[in-house]
Amino acid sequence: MQTIKELLKIGPGPSSSHTFGPMRAAQDMLQSAPKADAFEIVLYGSLALTGKGHLTDAILKKTLKGKKVSIEFDWKTPQEHPNTMTIKAINSDGTSLMRTYVSIGGGKIMIDGQMPESAKDIYPHTTLDDIQAYCKKNYLRLDEYVTQVEGKEIDAYILKIYKAMINSVKKGLSKTGRLPGKLKLDRVAYALFESAQSCDNEADKDALLLQSYAYAASEQNASGGTVVTAPTMGSCGVLPSLVYHYAMDKEMPRKTILNGLKVAALIGNLIQENATISGAKAGCQAEVGAACAMAAAFCASCDRMSNEQIECAAEIGLEHHLGLTCDPVMGYVMIPCIERNAVASTRAVDAARLAKYLRNVKKNRVSFDMVVRTMNLTGKKLPMELKETSLDGLAVVVMEDGKYGQPGPMMHQGADNEDDEGDDN
């Protein structure tokens, strides 16, 4: 299992698999072929079907700025992984270099079937059952286990992630107007935040504040702004909303929050190791479901629950998102993505609260590892149309200009570049 630095990363939205990953692929090709003056790119599968709405073509052109770039969307040629792309770098003398990249989720890429050197395994355990046994034997909390494996230098990295999460919420709250793209959705984070101020009921106020933060980070992502993969950009509002809530509203000590982030990252790492965090591979259960599990573990850790209660919180957070599909309307990371982040943020709080008391009255029959395996099996059985292709579900039912959305590639490739550009990269 790899370092949590490979899970929590800072980059441009709106999609870790479709924007951040392709950006890193283009950067790798630039380094590998520095004298090339032209690039021919082919996007396959999910990258082709939702590439416009996810700004895949825009980020590739931006990364390769100053070069001649041609991009082909090929949704017909089958690939082993739905997020596959090829880049051919062409030199002025006619020589060329071609590589195949797979964006596997969370901004990670495989290059010609190989993981980069930075992705080497460092964790001695790959299941939470084994980690729990080790921690029990050595009297460690889960955050202490992460520090033991990663080294004390992980603290500086987690602080950087914390600041980026806080900033993504702050930026999202500071903006009004309309999100880019053909859906023409208004930003609502600030309006929700203002509504929370007038709530007479404290429980309603807390919930609405939390949801406004989730909207803020998600809207920042949808506009192509800078966010944190937690574990992906499509789910970047869940964990940051709670980090912001615990820091600003609950005034929790920063060290407690940073330790909670370590635990959340450990949970996300286990999901990625034993299943996937890619919506194109397993649907939104792998993104928002994983984010809810991470956020629930974060809450439980910050509230000083036991390792067993933390596991229970993460298990509840993921279990009740099993089967969640990924069917973004018109290929944008907006509907149902943004609202889904807000719902998951409050479900994470509920999961942690339930775990706190549930573990006092009964032993969990379903472990976290069991739910992760189940999520992986469920993802494999979901039809391709409901795994980040915009070919079914809400993507074809939601009304657009009085007409039902039309499934198929034509819907995704008709977007204009100027509509799809982010406003604050």
C-alpha positions in Angstrom: 0.0 0.0 0.0 1.4 3.4 -1.0 2.0 6.6 0.9 -1.0 8.7 1.7 0.7 11.5 -0.3 -0.4 9.6 -3.4 -4.0 9.7 -2.2 -4.4 13.3 -0.9 -3.2 15.6 -3.7 -3.7 19.2 -4.7 -4.7 20.0 -8.2 -7.1 21.5 -10.8 -10.7 20.3 -11.0 -13.2 19.2 -12.0 -12.1 15.5 -12.1 -9.1 13.7 -10.7 -9.5 10.9 -13.3 -10.4 13.1 -16.2 -8.6 16.3 -15.5 -5.8 15.9 -13.0 -4.7 12.5 -14.3 -4.5 13.6 -18.0 -2.6 16.7 -16.9 0.0 14.5 -15.2 0.1 12.3 -18.3 0.8 15.4 -20.5 3.5 16.6 -18.1 5.2 13.2 -18.2 5.2 13.3 -22.0 6.6 16.8 -22.1 9.5 15.6 -19.8 10.0 12.5 -22.0 9.9 14.3 -25.3 11.1 17.9 -24.6 11.9 18.7 -28.2 8.5 17.6 -29.6 6.5 20.4 -31.2 3.3 18.4 -31.9 1.2 16.0 -29.9 -1.5 13.6 -31.1 -3.8 12.5 -28.3 -6.6 9.8 -28.4 -9.0 9.6 -25.5 -10.9 6.3 -25.0 -13.9 5.0 -23.0 -15.1 7.2 -20.2 -12.4 9.8 -21.0 -13.9 10.2 -24.5 -17.6 10.1 -23.4 -17.3 12.7 -20.6 -14.1 14.4 -21.7 -15.7 17.7 -22.6 -17.7 18.2 -19.5 -14.8 17.1 -17.3 -12.5 19.6 -19.2 -10.1 16.8 -20.3 -9.4 18.5 -23.6 -9.0 21.9 -22.0 -6.4 20.8 -19.4 -4.4 18.9 -22.1 -4.3 22.0 -24.3 -3.3 24.1 -21.3 -0.6 21.8 -20.2 0.8 21.5 -23.8 0.4 25.2 -24.4 2.6 26.5 -27.3 2.6 23.1 -29.0 0.4 21.8 -31.8 -2.2 19.5 -30.2 -4.8 17.3 -31.8 -7.3 15.4 -29.7 -9.5 12.5 -30.8 -12.4 11.2 -28.8 -12.7 7.4 -29.4 -15.6 5.9 -27.4 -15.9 2.8 -29.7 -12.6 1.0 -29.4 -12.7 -1.2 -26.3 -10.0 -0.8 -23.7 -9.1 -2.8 -20.6 -9.5 0.3 -18.4 -12.2 2.9 -19.2 -9.8 5.8 -18.5 -7.2 5.0 -21.2 -5.4 7.5 -23.4 -2.5 7.6 -25.8 -0.2 10.5 -26.5 2.1 10.6 -29.5 4.9 13.2 -29.4 6.2 14.2 -32.8 9.6 15.9 -33.3 10.3 18.3 -36.2 12.5 15.7 -37.9 9.6 13.3 -38.0 10.7 11.0 -35.2 8.1 10.2 -32.5 7.4 8.7 -29.1 4.1 7.1 -28.1 2.9 6.2 -24.7 -0.3 4.7 -23.2 -1.6 6.2 -20.0 -4.3 5.0 -17.7 -5.9 7.4 -15.2 -6.7 5.0 -12.4 -8.4 7.5 -10.0 -7.4 10.2 -7.6 -5.1 11.8 -10.2 -2.9 8.7 -10.4 -1.6 7.4 -13.7 -0.1 4.2 -15.1 2.4 4.6 -17.9 2.6 1.8 -20.4 1.2 -0.6 -17.8 3.6 0.5 -15.1 3.1 2.6 -12.0 5.6 5.5 -11.5 8.5 5.2 -9.0 6.7 7.5 -6.5 3.9 4.9 -6.2 5.9 2.2 -4.5 4.4 0.4 -1.5 5.5 1.4 2.0 2.8 0.0 4.3 3.4 -3.5 5.8 -0.4 -4.2 6.1 -3.1 -4.0 3.4 -6.3 -4.7 5.4 -7.8 -2.9 8.3 -8.1 -6.2 10.2 -4.3 -6.6 10.1 -3.8 -2.9 11.0 -6.2 -3.2 14.0 -4.4 -6.3 15.3 -1.0 -4.6 15.0 -2.2 -1.4 16.7 -3.8 -3.4 19.5 -0.6 -5.4 20.1 1.5 -2.2 20.1 -0.9 0.1 21.9 -1.2 2.5 18.9 -4.0 4.8 17.7 -4.6 4.7 14.0 -3.1 8.1 13.4 0.0 7.0 15.3 0.2 4.0 13.1 0.2 6.2 10.0 3.0 8.4 11.5 5.0 5.3 12.3 4.9 4.1 8.7 5.1 7.4 6.9 7.7 9.1 9.2 7.3 12.4 11.0 7.8 14.3 7.8 4.2 13.3 6.9 3.0 16.1 9.4 4.3 18.8 7.1 2.5 17.3 4.1 -0.8 16.8 6.0 -0.6 20.5 7.1 -0.3 21.5 3.5 -3.4 19.4 2.6 -5.3 20.9 5.6 -4.5 24.4 4.3 -5.6 23.5 0.8 -8.9 22.1 2.0 -9.6 25.1 4.1 -8.8 27.3 1.1 -11.0 25.4 -1.3 -14.0 26.0 1.0 -13.1 29.7 1.6 -12.8 30.3 -2.1 -16.0 28.5 -2.9 -17.9 30.5 -0.2 -16.5 33.8 -1.6 -18.0 33.4 -5.1 -21.5 33.9 -6.5 -22.8 33.8 -10.1 -22.9 30.9 -12.5 -20.8 27.8 -12.9 -19.2 27.3 -16.3 -20.7 25.0 -18.8 -24.0 24.4 -20.6 -26.0 23.4 -17.5 -25.9 27.0 -16.5 -26.1 26.2 -12.8 -26.0 29.0 -10.2 -23.5 28.8 -7.3 -25.4 28.3 -4.1 -22.8 27.7 -1.4 -22.8 31.3 -0.2 -26.6 31.5 -0.2 -26.7 28.3 1.9 -24.1 29.8 4.3 -26.2 32.9 4.7 -29.4 30.9 5.3 -27.6 29.0 8.1 -27.0 32.3 9.9 -30.8 32.8 10.3 -31.6 29.3 11.6 -33.2 29.3 15.0 -32.5 25.6 15.5 -28.9 24.9 16.3 -29.0 21.4 14.8 -30.3 22.8 11.5 -27.7 25.6 11.6 -24.8 23.1 12.0 -26.1 20.9 9.3 -26.7 23.7 6.8 -23.3 25.2 7.5 -21.6 21.9 6.9 -23.5 21.4 3.7 -22.7 24.9 2.5 -19.0 24.1 3.0 -19.4 20.9 0.9 -21.1 22.9 -1.8 -18.3 25.5 -1.7 -15.5 23.0 -2.3 -17.5 21.2 -4.9 -18.4 24.3 -6.8 -14.8 25.4 -6.6 -14.0 22.0 -8.2 -16.8 22.2 -10.9 -15.4 25.6 -12.0 -11.9 24.1 -12.6 -10.4 25.5 -9.4 -7.8 24.0 -7.1 -9.1 21.4 -4.7 -7.8 18.3 -2.9 -8.5 14.7 -4.1 -10.3 13.2 -1.1 -10.1 10.6 -2.4 -11.1 12.1 -5.8 -12.1 15.5 -7.1 -15.7 14.4 -7.7 -15.9 13.8 -4.0 -13.7 16.8 -2.9 -16.4 18.5 -0.9 -17.1 15.8 1.8 -14.0 15.6 3.9 -12.9 19.3 3.4 -16.4 20.4 4.6 -15.8 18.6 7.9 -12.3 19.8 8.2 -13.5 23.4 7.8 -16.4 22.7 10.2 -14.2 21.3 12.9 -11.7 24.1 12.5 -13.9 27.1 12.2 -17.2 26.2 13.9 -16.1 23.7 16.6 -12.7 25.3 17.1 -11.0 21.9 17.3 -7.2 22.0 18.0 -5.3 21.8 14.7 -3.3 18.9 15.8 -6.4 16.9 16.5 -7.7 17.7 13.0 -4.4 16.8 11.4 -4.4 13.5 13.1 -8.0 12.9 12.0 -6.8 13.6 8.4 -4.2 10.9 8.8 -6.9 8.4 9.8 -9.2 9.5 6.9 -6.3 9.0 4.5 -5.6 5.6 5.8 -9.2 4.6 5.2 -9.1 6.0 1.7 -5.8 4.2 1.0 -7.3 0.8 2.1 -10.3 1.3 -0.2 -8.0 2.1 -3.1 -5.7 -0.9 -2.3 -8.5 -3.4 -2.0 -11.1 -2.0 -4.4 -11.0 1.3 -6.4 -11.7 5.0 -6.0 -12.5 5.4 -9.7 -16.1 6.3 -10.7 -15.4 4.9 -14.2 -14.5 1.5 -12.6 -17.1 1.2 -9.9 -19.5 4.1 -9.9 -20.0 6.8 -7.4 -19.9 4.4 -4.5 -16.1 4.4 -5.1 -15.9 8.2 -4.9 -18.6 9.7 -2.7 -19.0 6.4 -0.8 -15.3 6.3 -0.1 -15.3 10.0 0.8 -18.1 9.4 3.3 -16.2 6.5 4.9 -13.1 8.7 5.2 -15.1 11.6 6.6 -16.8 9.4 9.1 -13.4 8.1 10.3 -12.2 11.7 10.5 -15.1 12.6 12.8 -14.6 9.6 15.0 -10.9 10.2 15.3 -11.3 13.9 16.1 -13.9 13.0 18.8 -11.4 10.6 20.3 -13.2 7.4 19.7 -11.5 4.1 19.9 -9.9 2.4 16.9 -12.9 0.0 16.8 -15.4 2.8 16.8 -13.4 4.5 14.0 -13.6 1.4 11.9 -17.3 1.1 12.6 -17.9 4.7 11.5 -16.0 4.1 8.3 -17.8 0.9 7.6 -21.2 2.5 8.1 -20.2 5.4 5.9 -19.3 3.1 3.0 -21.8 0.4 3.4 -24.8 2.6 2.9 -23.4 4.0 -0.4 -23.1 0.5 -1.9 -24.4 0.5 -5.5 -24.3 4.3 -5.9 -24.1 5.0 -9.6 -22.0 7.6 -11.5 -24.3 9.3 -14.1 -23.3 13.0 -14.4 -25.7 15.0 -16.5 -24.1 16.2 -19.8 -20.7 14.9 -18.4 -20.3 17.8 -16.0 -19.2 17.2 -12.4 -22.3 19.1 -11.1 -25.5 17.1 -11.2 -25.8 15.0 -9.0 -22.2 15.3 -7.8 -22.3 18.6 -5.9 -25.5 17.9 -3.9 -24.3 14.3 -3.3 -21.2 15.7 -1.6 -23.4 17.8 0.7 -25.6 14.8 1.6 -22.5 12.6 2.3 -21.0 15.2 4.6 -24.0 15.0 7.0 -24.2 11.2 6.6 -20.6 11.0 7.8 -21.4 12.9 11.0 -24.4 10.5 11.5 -22.2 7.5 10.9 -19.7 8.5 13.5 -22.4 9.3 16.0 -24.0 5.9 15.5 -20.7 4.1 15.7 -19.9 5.8 19.0 -22.9 4.2 20.7 -23.4 1.2 18.6 -20.1 -0.3 19.5 -21.1 0.0 23.2 -24.1 -2.3 22.8 -23.0 -4.8 20.1 -20.1 -6.2 18.2 -20.0 -5.4 14.5 -20.8 -8.4 12.4 -19.7 -6.6 9.2 -16.1 -5.4 9.1 -14.8 -2.5 7.1 -12.7 -4.9 5.0 -15.9 -6.9 4.2 -17.7 -3.8 2.9 -14.7 -2.8 0.8 -14.7 -6.2 -0.9 -18.4 -5.9 -1.4 -18.1 -2.5 -3.0 -15.5 -3.9 -5.4 -17.8 -6.8 -6.4 -20.8 -4.4 -6.7 -18.8 -2.1 -8.9 -17.8 -4.9 -11.3 -21.5 -5.8 -11.7 -22.7 -2.2 -12.3 -23.4 -1.7 -16.0 -20.9 0.4 -18.0 -23.6 3.0 -18.7 -23.8 3.8 -14.9 -20.0 4.2 -14.4 -19.1 7.8 -15.4 -20.2 7.6 -19.0 -23.3 9.8 -18.9 -25.2 7.1 -20.9 -27.9 6.3 -18.4 -29.6 7.2 -15.1 -29.9 10.9 -14.3 -27.8 11.8 -17.3 -30.7 10.8 -19.6 -33.6 11.6 -17.4 -32.9 15.2 -16.3 -34.7 17.7 -18.4 -32.5 20.1 -20.5 -34.3 23.0 -22.2 -37.6 21.2 -22.2 -36.1 18.0 -23.7 -34.9 14.8 -22.1 -31.1 14.5 -22.2 -30.0 12.3 -25.1 -27.6 9.5 -24.3 -24.5 8.8 -26.4 -21.3 10.5 -27.5 -22.9 13.4 -29.5 -24.2 14.9 -26.2 -20.7 15.1 -24.8 -18.7 16.2 -27.8 -21.0 19.1 -28.7 -19.8 21.3 -25.9 -17.9 24.5 -26.7 -14.5 25.0 -25.2 -15.2 28.5 -24.0 -18.2 27.3 -22.1 -16.1 24.5 -20.4 -13.1 26.5 -19.4 -12.6 26.9 -15.6 -12.7 30.4 -14.1 -9.9 30.2 -11.6 -7.3 27.6 -12.4 
